[in-house]
Amino acid sequence: MAGMAAASTIISVISAVASTANSYANYQAQVKAANTNAEISDNNARMTGIASSYAQDKKSQEGKQYISGQYVSNLQSGAAGAGTTGDRAVAKSMYNLDKDLNMLAYNYSTKATDFLNQSKMFRYEADVAKANAANTLISGGLNVGNSILAKANVKSDAGVSELAKEYSKPMYSRNSKLWL
């Protein structure tokens, strides 16, 4: 009977260790995935900044070419001069170009901010997974200790009723004579 109790204790300890190792490995994989996703989001934010500069430069060049052509056309037609319709049209085009450039800058900065916020969320997920991994190791050690102590306490409970002894065992040992 003592050999079966020792085997039961060993099986409980091995089961607790295996469960802890599996949970720890899962949390470490979550940490790695979250950190990778955070790096991707950071890179996307940088690429959005580069795309923003390119789009603004391109829009600025196109707008300046259009406004220059508009101004030359006004000069050729005689519609240029202070307060003329041609000058007001050129001024309106310059205003629209400035507004378009500001809108481009805003849209791209919003995208970049979204990517940076995603990165922060992924880093938070990594921190939570790290904490869970540490807690898994602690609770796993406690489970191993409890498995060993539970078997030791069953032997020393001479004055405890049979019903109390039965329900102090883990659920799997109550349901199967194989584990006793």
N, C-alpha and C positions, 0 to 999 in steps of 0.2 A: 504494500500500500504506500510506503514511503517513496518508492521509486516512481510510482505514478504521480504523486504529489510534486516531486522534483521535476518530472517531465512536464507536468502542467505549468509549473512556474517558469521553466525554461521556454516553453511555447509562448506563454504570455509575454515574457520579456522580449523574445525575438519578434513577436507580432508588434509590440509597441515600438521597438527600434525600427522595424521596417516601415511602419506607418509614418513615423517621424521623418525618416530619411526621404520617403516619397513626397511628403508634404513640403519638406525643405527644398527638394529639387524643383518642385512645381513653382514655389515662390521665387526661387532663383531664376527660373526661366521667365517668369513675369517681370522681374527686375530688368533682365536683359532686353526683353521685348519693349518695355516702356522706355528704357534709355535709348534704344535704337529709334523708336518713334519720335522721341524728343529731338534727337539729332536730325532726323529727316525734316521735322517741322522747322528747326532752326535754319537748315539749308534752304527750305522753301521760302522762309522770310528773307534771307539774303538774296535769293534769286528774284524775288518780287521787287526788292529794292533796285536791283540791276535793270529789270524789265521796266520799272518806273522811270528810271533815268533815260533809258533808250526811247520809251514812248513819248516822254516830254520833249526830248531833243528833236525827235522826228516831227512831232506836232508843231514845235516852235519853228523849225526850218520850213515846213510846208506853209504855215501861217504867214511867215515873213515873206516868202516867195509870192503868196497870193496878194498880200497887202502891197508889196512893191509893184506887182503887175497892175493892181488896182490904181495905185498912185500914178504910175506912168500913163495909164489909160486916161486918167483925169487930166494930166498935163497935156496930153496930145489932143484931147477934146476941148480943152480950154475950161474945164470945170474945176480946176485946182485954184486954190486961193483961200484966204482966211474967210470963214463963214459961209463958204459955198457948199452946195449939196455934195459935191465930190469929196470935200474935206470931211464933212460930217459922216459920209459913208466909210471913209478910211478910218476915222476915229472909232466908229461903231465896230468895224472889223478888228481893230486893235483891242478894243474892249472885249469882244467875243473870244479872241485868241487868248487873252489873259484869263478869262473865265474858264475856257476849256482846259488850259494848262493847270489851273487850280483844281479843277474837277478831276483831272487825271492824277494829280498828286494825292488828292484826298482818297480816291478809289484804291490806288496802289498802297497807300499807307494803311488803309483799313484792312486790306488783304494781309499785309505784313504783320499787323497787330494781331489778326486772327491766328496766323501761324505761330506767333510768339506765345499767345495765350494757350494754344494747343500744346506747345512745348512745355509750358509750365504745368499744365494738367498731367502730361505724361511723366514729368519729373516727380510730381506729387504721387502718382500711381506707383512709381518705382520706390519712393520712400515708404509708402504704405506696405508694399510687398516685402521690402527689407525688414520692416518692423514685424510683419507677420512671420517671416522666416526665423527671426530671432525668437519670437514668442513660441514658434513651433518647436525649436530646440529646447526651450525651457520647459514647455508643457510635456514634450516627449520624455525628457529626463524625469519629470515628476511622475509620468505614467509608468515608466520602468520601475521607479522606486515604489510606487503604489502597488504594482503587480507583485513585487517581491514581498512587500510588507503585508499585503492581503493574505498571501499564502502562509506567512509566519503567524499572523493573528488567528487564522482558522485553527492552527494547531494548539494555540494557547487558550482558546475559548472553551474551557472545560465546563463552565457553569451556564453557557448560553444554550437556549433551546434549539432544537433541530430546525425549526422553521426559520429562526433568525440566522442560523448558519447557512441555510439554503439561499436565502435572499441577500446575503452579504457576498455571494459569489457573483462573478460577471454573468450577464444574461446568457451568453453562449454555453456556459457550463451548466446552467440550470436546465437548458433545453436539450442537452445531449449528454448521454452517459459516456460518449466517446471522449469528452474533455475531463472527466473526473479522475 
